[in-house]
Amino acid sequence: MVVHTATPLVEAMVAPERVWYASYGSNMHMDRLAAYIAGGTPPGATRSYPGCRDHRAPERSIAVELPGRLYFATESPVWTGGRGFYDPAAPGRMRGRAHLVTVSQMSDIAAQEMYEEPGADLDLGTVLRDGRDELGPGRYETLICPGTIEGIPVLTFTAPWTLQDVEVLTPSAAYLRYLAGGLLESGPWEEQDIAEYLATCPGAAGVWTPEQVRELLTDPGL
């Protein structure tokens, strides 16, 4: 399978009908994303999601590598340990899975990540012009557009701070296993490659070895 990369923005874009929603965390898994779109409780989760106004599945899902870094910080009440965040300005490459969805679906997914009720389309003017728009101070209230794929903008969300502004926190085994499984489900990456990638991300680096991360994929009892 092909790993897609984004073409950087060179000028402001007109708001499109569809966007690539780039997930780098738990929404790489299609069953979890389905709860955000159609509503319901994802496997293993304690929170139920209302879903999007448009319940259709993504038109396509592709593997992506975006400029920047995945890092782990702030305590997750669900997974324990550090949560995944994206710093588009940090040196490196971040792996994820991009889902082709409508603007209304992207808006409703973002609202649910921000613990708000879905139902209103986001104004994408600023993020499609500047590549960034801070909608609020919360953990996932900053929209990022690292560029386009096939002429369609790529959008994701992260925290307003940078990797340098926050103390990293080691992710739990359960969370790393879930992220590794999401990358494996995305298609092009092998287990060892995934393990080496996650083990070098700030927060995991120096605590988790590639061998330990790979064991999470091969031994579900760990």
One Martini backbone bead per residue (centre of mass of N, CA, C, O) as a GRO file, in nm:
protein
  222
    1MET     BB    1   0.100   0.034   0.015
    2VAL     BB    2   0.048   0.366   0.017
    3VAL     BB    3   0.220   0.657   0.127
    4HIS     BB    4   0.102   0.963   0.206
    5THR     BB    5   0.158   1.305   0.120
    6ALA     BB    6   0.174   1.645   0.174
    7THR     BB    7   0.095   1.942   0.020
    8PRO     BB    8   0.172   2.241   0.069
    9LEU     BB    9   0.063   2.538   0.134
   10VAL     BB   10   0.041   2.848  -0.083
   11GLU     BB   11  -0.271   2.910  -0.049
   12ALA     BB   12  -0.570   2.992  -0.015
   13MET     BB   13  -0.869   2.811   0.037
   14VAL     BB   14  -1.153   2.689  -0.059
   15ALA     BB   15  -1.412   2.558   0.073
   16PRO     BB   16  -1.489   2.240   0.084
   17GLU     BB   17  -1.673   1.934   0.089
   18ARG     BB   18  -1.397   1.785   0.141
   19VAL     BB   19  -1.186   1.592   0.370
   20TRP     BB   20  -0.898   1.505   0.545
   21TYR     BB   21  -0.896   1.302   0.825
   22ALA     BB   22  -0.625   1.302   1.048
   23SER     BB   23  -0.525   1.024   1.222
   24TYR     BB   24  -0.299   0.943   1.525
   25GLY     BB   25  -0.491   0.767   1.694
   26SER     BB   26  -0.771   0.589   1.771
   27ASN     BB   27  -0.907   0.672   1.478
   28MET     BB   28  -0.762   0.455   1.304
   29HIS     BB   29  -0.993   0.294   1.393
   30MET     BB   30  -1.292   0.203   1.252
   31ASP     BB   31  -1.466   0.134   1.507
   32ARG     BB   32  -1.420   0.407   1.647
   33LEU     BB   33  -1.505   0.601   1.421
   34ALA     BB   34  -1.799   0.496   1.400
   35ALA     BB   35  -1.892   0.636   1.668
   36TYR     BB   36  -1.849   0.928   1.565
   37ILE     BB   37  -2.049   0.896   1.320
   38ALA     BB   38  -2.303   0.696   1.429
   39GLY     BB   39  -2.267   0.622   1.710
   40GLY     BB   40  -2.158   0.533   2.035
   41THR     BB   41  -1.955   0.266   2.176
   42PRO     BB   42  -1.655   0.186   2.189
   43PRO     BB   43  -1.436  -0.043   2.228
   44GLY     BB   44  -1.350  -0.006   2.572
   45ALA     BB   45  -1.535   0.222   2.637
   46THR     BB   46  -1.718   0.480   2.846
   47ARG     BB   47  -1.805   0.653   2.603
   48SER     BB   48  -2.067   0.816   2.440
   49TYR     BB   49  -2.160   0.897   2.106
   50PRO     BB   50  -2.369   1.084   1.894
   51GLY     BB   51  -2.252   1.177   1.632
   52CYS     BB   52  -2.327   1.247   1.315
   53ARG     BB   53  -2.531   1.376   1.079
   54ASP     BB   54  -2.347   1.195   0.900
   55HIS     BB   55  -2.335   0.828   0.875
   56ARG     BB   56  -2.128   0.791   0.673
   57ALA     BB   57  -1.875   0.649   0.555
   58PRO     BB   58  -1.588   0.673   0.443
   59GLU     BB   59  -1.476   0.682   0.125
   60ARG     BB   60  -1.175   0.684   0.242
   61SER     BB   61  -0.857   0.521   0.341
   62ILE     BB   62  -0.525   0.638   0.436
   63ALA     BB   63  -0.192   0.650   0.442
   64VAL     BB   64   0.021   0.871   0.644
   65GLU     BB   65   0.273   1.138   0.620
   66LEU     BB   66   0.371   1.397   0.841
   67PRO     BB   67   0.488   1.676   0.946
   68GLY     BB   68   0.642   1.588   1.246
   69ARG     BB   69   0.519   1.490   1.584
   70LEU     BB   70   0.473   1.242   1.802
   71TYR     BB   71   0.335   1.277   2.138
   72PHE     BB   72   0.341   1.249   2.503
   73ALA     BB   73   0.072   1.387   2.713
   74THR     BB   74  -0.103   1.390   2.956
   75GLU     BB   75  -0.353   1.249   3.136
   76SER     BB   76  -0.541   0.961   3.089
   77PRO     BB   77  -0.846   0.842   3.212
   78VAL     BB   78  -0.859   0.582   3.031
   79TRP     BB   79  -0.546   0.480   2.975
   80THR     BB   80  -0.342   0.615   3.092
   81GLY     BB   81  -0.115   0.817   3.065
   82GLY     BB   82  -0.020   0.934   2.775
   83ARG     BB   83  -0.110   1.135   2.517
   84GLY     BB   84  -0.172   1.210   2.190
   85PHE     BB   85   0.025   1.435   1.987
   86TYR     BB   86   0.073   1.719   1.752
   87ASP     BB   87   0.377   1.854   1.603
   88PRO     BB   88   0.428   2.026   1.305
   89ALA     BB   89   0.722   2.171   1.391
   90ALA     BB   90   0.860   1.923   1.440
   91PRO     BB   91   1.097   1.711   1.382
   92GLY     BB   92   0.976   1.494   1.134
   93ARG     BB   93   0.743   1.209   1.130
   94MET     BB   94   0.393   1.140   1.096
   95ARG     BB   95   0.167   0.887   1.155
   96GLY     BB   96  -0.138   0.783   0.972
   97ARG     BB   97  -0.501   0.823   0.910
   98ALA     BB   98  -0.698   0.909   0.630
   99HIS     BB   99  -1.028   1.046   0.603
  100LEU     BB  100  -1.291   1.074   0.376
  101VAL     BB  101  -1.486   1.362   0.439
  102THR     BB  102  -1.699   1.577   0.535
  103VAL     BB  103  -1.729   1.878   0.678
  104SER     BB  104  -1.949   1.793   0.879
  105GLN     BB  105  -1.797   1.551   0.992
  106MET     BB  106  -1.546   1.696   1.087
  107SER     BB  107  -1.697   1.887   1.278
  108ASP     BB  108  -1.827   1.659   1.458
  109ILE     BB  109  -1.568   1.523   1.546
  110ALA     BB  110  -1.441   1.771   1.679
  111ALA     BB  111  -1.665   1.824   1.885
  112GLN     BB  112  -1.630   1.550   2.037
  113GLU     BB  113  -1.330   1.605   2.117
  114MET     BB  114  -1.441   1.885   2.268
  115TYR     BB  115  -1.707   1.823   2.428
  116GLU     BB  116  -1.930   1.872   2.206
  117GLU     BB  117  -2.197   1.942   2.020
  118PRO     BB  118  -2.307   1.851   1.737
  119GLY     BB  119  -2.414   2.076   1.428
  120ALA     BB  120  -2.166   2.260   1.327
  121ASP     BB  121  -1.985   2.423   1.107
  122LEU     BB  122  -1.679   2.496   1.036
  123ASP     BB  123  -1.449   2.753   1.006
  124LEU     BB  124  -1.188   2.719   0.752
  125GLY     BB  125  -1.040   2.981   0.669
  126THR     BB  126  -0.785   2.996   0.854
  127VAL     BB  127  -0.661   2.705   0.812
  128LEU     BB  128  -0.653   2.742   0.486
  129ARG     BB  129  -0.446   2.987   0.515
  130ASP     BB  130  -0.240   2.916   0.784
  131GLY     BB  131  -0.262   2.600   0.905
  132ARG     BB  132  -0.410   2.745   1.162
  133ASP     BB  133  -0.655   2.705   1.449
  134GLU     BB  134  -0.758   2.844   1.752
  135LEU     BB  135  -1.059   2.751   1.919
  136GLY     BB  136  -0.901   2.674   2.190
  137PRO     BB  137  -0.742   2.550   2.499
  138GLY     BB  138  -0.767   2.267   2.442
  139ARG     BB  139  -0.632   1.965   2.354
  140TYR     BB  140  -0.841   1.953   2.069
  141GLU     BB  141  -0.863   2.292   1.959
  142THR     BB  142  -0.649   2.261   1.716
  143LEU     BB  143  -0.617   2.335   1.391
  144ILE     BB  144  -0.471   2.143   1.115
  145CYS     BB  145  -0.294   2.217   0.793
  146PRO     BB  146  -0.039   2.046   0.614
  147GLY     BB  147  -0.228   2.015   0.347
  148THR     BB  148  -0.248   1.816   0.050
  149ILE     BB  149  -0.452   1.553  -0.112
  150GLU     BB  150  -0.555   1.556  -0.419
  151GLY     BB  151  -0.651   1.868  -0.349
  152ILE     BB  152  -0.718   1.792  -0.049
  153PRO     BB  153  -0.756   1.876   0.260
  154VAL     BB  154  -0.576   1.842   0.561
  155LEU     BB  155  -0.711   1.744   0.884
  156THR     BB  156  -0.647   1.830   1.228
  157PHE     BB  157  -0.593   1.782   1.589
  158THR     BB  158  -0.470   1.971   1.879
  159ALA     BB  159  -0.271   2.137   2.070
  160PRO     BB  160  -0.154   2.466   2.137
  161TRP     BB  161   0.098   2.344   2.202
  162THR     BB  162   0.422   2.232   2.225
  163LEU     BB  163   0.667   2.013   2.287
  164GLN     BB  164   0.839   2.238   2.449
  165ASP     BB  165   0.586   2.320   2.660
  166VAL     BB  166   0.585   2.013   2.762
  167GLU     BB  167   0.552   1.737   2.956
  168VAL     BB  168   0.624   1.433   2.916
  169LEU     BB  169   0.438   1.109   2.892
  170THR     BB  170   0.398   0.792   2.951
  171PRO     BB  171   0.261   0.545   2.793
  172SER     BB  172   0.060   0.292   2.788
  173ALA     BB  173   0.017  -0.024   2.689
  174ALA     BB  174  -0.275   0.002   2.581
  175TYR     BB  175  -0.224   0.249   2.399
  176LEU     BB  176   0.009   0.142   2.227
  177ARG     BB  177  -0.147  -0.100   2.118
  178TYR     BB  178  -0.365   0.068   1.974
  179LEU     BB  179  -0.180   0.230   1.787
  180ALA     BB  180  -0.041  -0.010   1.655
  181GLY     BB  181  -0.305  -0.131   1.543
  182GLY     BB  182  -0.379   0.113   1.365
  183LEU     BB  183  -0.127   0.104   1.184
  184LEU     BB  184  -0.172  -0.187   1.088
  185GLU     BB  185  -0.459  -0.133   0.966
  186SER     BB  186  -0.359   0.081   0.748
  187GLY     BB  187  -0.119  -0.139   0.598
  188PRO     BB  188   0.212  -0.065   0.525
  189TRP     BB  189   0.303  -0.156   0.812
  190GLU     BB  190   0.512  -0.320   1.011
  191GLU     BB  191   0.568  -0.423   1.324
  192GLN     BB  192   0.864  -0.325   1.356
  193ASP     BB  193   0.824  -0.042   1.241
  194ILE     BB  194   0.614   0.048   1.448
  195ALA     BB  195   0.782   0.002   1.703
  196GLU     BB  196   1.011   0.202   1.630
  197TYR     BB  197   0.838   0.453   1.605
  198LEU     BB  198   0.702   0.463   1.893
  199ALA     BB  199   0.977   0.440   2.062
  200THR     BB  200   1.067   0.749   1.950
  201CYS     BB  201   0.857   0.895   2.092
  202PRO     BB  202   0.785   1.132   2.292
  203GLY     BB  203   0.756   0.949   2.610
  204ALA     BB  204   0.865   0.665   2.503
  205ALA     BB  205   1.140   0.740   2.496
  206GLY     BB  206   1.348   0.545   2.715
  207VAL     BB  207   1.112   0.324   2.801
  208TRP     BB  208   1.044   0.212   2.526
  209THR     BB  209   1.096  -0.055   2.327
  210PRO     BB  210   1.060  -0.213   2.035
  211GLU     BB  211   1.023  -0.494   2.162
  212GLN     BB  212   0.790  -0.417   2.356
  213VAL     BB  213   0.591  -0.312   2.143
  214ARG     BB  214   0.573  -0.571   1.978
  215GLU     BB  215   0.460  -0.749   2.209
  216LEU     BB  216   0.182  -0.605   2.218
  217LEU     BB  217   0.093  -0.729   1.939
  218THR     BB  218   0.167  -1.051   2.000
  219ASP     BB  219   0.076  -1.006   2.325
  220PRO     BB  220  -0.232  -0.951   2.478
  221GLY     BB  221  -0.141  -1.015   2.791
  222LEU     BB  222   0.043  -0.747   2.851
   0.00000   0.00000   0.00000
